[in-house]
Amino acid sequence: MHTFGRYLRARFGEAVHKLSLAGDFTCPNRDGTLGRSGCTFCNVRSFGRDADTLSIAQQIEREKLKTDRARRYLAYFQAYTSTYAEVETLRALYAEATAAADIVGLCVGTRPDCVPDAVLDLLTSYQARGMEVWLELGLQSAHDRTQALIRRGHTLDSYRNAVARAHARQLKVCTHLIAGLPGETVADIQSTLDVVLDIGVQGLKLHPLMIVRGSRMAAQYRRREIQPMTIDAYADLAAALVRRTPVDVVFHRLSATARPPTLIAPDWCGSQWPPLKAIAERLERCGGQGSDLGQRWPPPQAPGG
C-alpha cells in the first residue's frame, strides 16, 4: 500500500516525521463568520491543542523529543483552520516553522473555503524552494446534504474550486474524509471517494466518525441518534476504499485516535493498531490498493455495520 511513510522514505531516503504544531488559529465556524460552535463532530482537543503558550520554534523542539530520533521533519499545522489569518501572519508562522535545516516540508490543514490565492501562492513559494508541501483539505463528505447536516458551512463546489486552484500551482492536495457520518450509508462514502478521485487528489486521510466530548454530536449520541461504526464494519469499508484507489494516491492515514475523556465512542478508536491490523488483514486477503479499479461496489449497508 502506498502510505505516506513509504512515500517520504522513497523521496528522502530515510524516515521523515511530522511535527504537529498549533498556530493559535480559529475557524469561521467558531469566530462568528459562519457560526460559533463549530462543525457538529468537532472538538479540536481530539486531534490537536488550543492556543499553545510556546512559540513555533519551541513547539518544534518539544515535538522532536516525541519522535524516534528522526533526522528530518515536516512542520504540520494541524489544529483548527491553519490558513485562516492574514497572509503576512501566515508568512511569519510558516517561516519560523521551516527555518531549521532539518525541516524539509510543510503540511497545512485547512478548510476548502479558507484558501485564497494569496495563501496558495505563499505555499507555492516553499515548494519552489524544494520543500515537501501538502495542502490538507477537510472535505469529509462530497454530499452537500451531509455538509449542511454537520454544519460545515461550505459545499462540494468550494472544495472543487480550491483543488483546481491548488493544482494550477502544482500543489499537492491531501483530502480528509469521514466514514460513518449521520445519515450516510456505505454507498455514500464510496461515492464520495469516486468524486474526490474524479476531481483529482494526491493524498487521502480516512477517518472513522468519532464522538468526542464537547461536540454537538456527543449530545446526539447520548440521545441514541448516532451509532458509530463497529471496528469490523469500518475495516471492511476502509479496505474497500483502498482497493478502489489508484496506487499513485498516497494514504496519509487510515484511521484516527483519541483518548478518554475526550473520546466517548467508539472505544476501539482509543488505539491506532486494532483498526490498522484489521484493515491490513482484509487487504492481504482480498487484494491491495488499486486492485478493484473499475469493479462494482458491494451492495450498500447501514453505516453502523
Secondary structure, DSSP 8 states (H G I E B T S, - for coil): --BHHHHHHHHHSS-EEEEEE------TTTSSSS-SS--TT--GGGTS-SS-SS-HHHHHHHHHTTSSS-SEEEEEE-SS-TT-S-HHHHHHHHHHHT-STTEEEEEEEE-GGG--HHHHHHHHHHHHTT-EEEEEEEEE-S-HHHHHHTT----HHHHHHHHHHHHHTT-EEEEEEEES-TT--HHHHHHHHHHHHHH--SEEEEEE--EETTSHHHHHHHTT------HHHHHHHHHHHHHHS-TTSEEEES-----TTTEEE-GGGG-SHHHHHHHHHHHHHH--TTTTTT--------TT-
